[in-house]
């Protein structure tokens, strides 16, 4: 069963989530958006925006957020 966060992300991103968005959603479901944001050194607003929008403010932020979710333990 999909979580509410996953349903929202799928609405924004389409049928297949990028791997880093899937990880972001799973981690937020496991703990909280604020905890995940702190863990990857981004604001909760950026984490939230990344899940529901197919682009975030800058390419640099996208690259950094993508890399952060891929290397976060």
Secondary structure, DSSP 8 states (H G I E B T S, - for coil): ---HHHHHHHHHH-SS--HHHHHHHHHHHHS-HHHHHHHTT--HHHHHHHHH-S--S-HHHHHHHHHHHHH--
